[in-house]
Amino acid sequence: MSYFVYLLVTKGKNNKLTSYVGYTNNLVKRVNLHNNSKGAKFTKGRFWKLAYFKKYVSKNLALKEEYKLKTNNNLRSRIKKKFLKNENSSFTSI
């Protein structure tokens, strides 16, 4: 079975990005649960977008990487900046 570590983002007050990190064995279902206010308490009432995910072959590896991502604010910040850059470029019209 495969496991995923993921980072979700949402725009809060003043268009500041808020992020949430988690792990799951069913990424699509988990993101949908978060967006339907049935995920973690922190994610309720907000619309979340998937900014990053990575697949792992074991739950143990996924949990270790989830912890690293949760505690490494520099890495989370870089992922959020990259997400913003990609999101803005995809909405640019020519």
C-alpha positions in Angstrom: 0.0 0.0 0.0 1.2 3.5 -0.8 1.1 6.5 1.5 1.2 10.2 0.7 2.5 13.2 2.6 0.7 16.4 1.5 0.5 20.1 2.0 -2.7 22.0 1.6 -3.0 25.8 1.3 -5.8 28.2 1.7 -6.0 32.0 1.5 -6.9 33.6 4.7 -7.2 37.2 5.8 -5.2 39.7 3.8 -4.6 37.0 1.1 -2.0 35.3 3.4 -1.6 31.6 2.7 -2.2 29.2 5.6 -1.0 25.6 5.2 -1.8 22.2 6.6 0.4 19.1 6.5 -0.9 15.5 6.7 -0.5 12.0 5.5 -3.0 9.5 4.0 -3.3 6.4 1.9 -6.0 7.9 -0.3 -5.0 11.4 -1.3 -8.1 12.4 -3.3 -10.5 11.2 -0.6 -8.6 13.0 2.1 -8.5 16.4 0.3 -12.3 16.0 -0.3 -12.8 15.3 3.4 -10.9 18.5 4.3 -12.9 20.6 1.9 -16.2 19.1 3.1 -15.4 20.0 6.8 -14.9 16.4 7.7 -11.1 16.4 7.9 -9.0 17.7 10.7 -10.5 20.3 13.0 -8.1 23.0 11.8 -9.2 22.6 8.2 -12.9 23.0 8.8 -14.8 25.8 7.1 -12.1 26.6 4.5 -11.5 25.7 0.9 -8.1 23.9 0.5 -5.9 23.4 -2.5 -3.3 20.7 -2.8 0.1 22.5 -3.1 2.4 19.5 -2.7 2.4 15.7 -2.2 4.9 12.9 -2.3 4.3 9.2 -2.4 6.0 6.7 0.0 6.0 2.9 0.1 5.5 2.6 3.8 3.5 4.3 6.5 6.6 4.6 8.7 8.5 6.6 6.0 5.5 8.8 5.4 5.1 9.6 9.1 8.8 10.5 9.3 8.5 12.8 6.3 5.3 14.3 7.5 7.0 15.3 10.8 9.9 16.8 8.9 7.6 18.9 6.7 5.5 20.0 9.7 8.5 21.2 11.6 10.5 22.7 8.8 9.0 26.2 8.3 11.6 27.1 5.6 10.6 24.2 3.5 6.8 24.9 3.9 7.4 28.5 3.0 9.3 27.6 -0.2 6.5 25.2 -1.2 3.8 27.9 -0.6 5.8 30.4 -2.6 6.2 28.0 -5.5 2.5 27.2 -5.3 1.6 30.9 -5.5 3.9 31.4 -8.4 2.4 28.5 -10.4 -1.1 29.5 -9.4 -0.7 33.1 -10.6 1.0 32.1 -13.8 -1.9 29.6 -14.7 -4.4 32.4 -14.4 -2.5 34.9 -16.5 -4.2 35.7 -19.8 -2.4 36.7 -22.9 
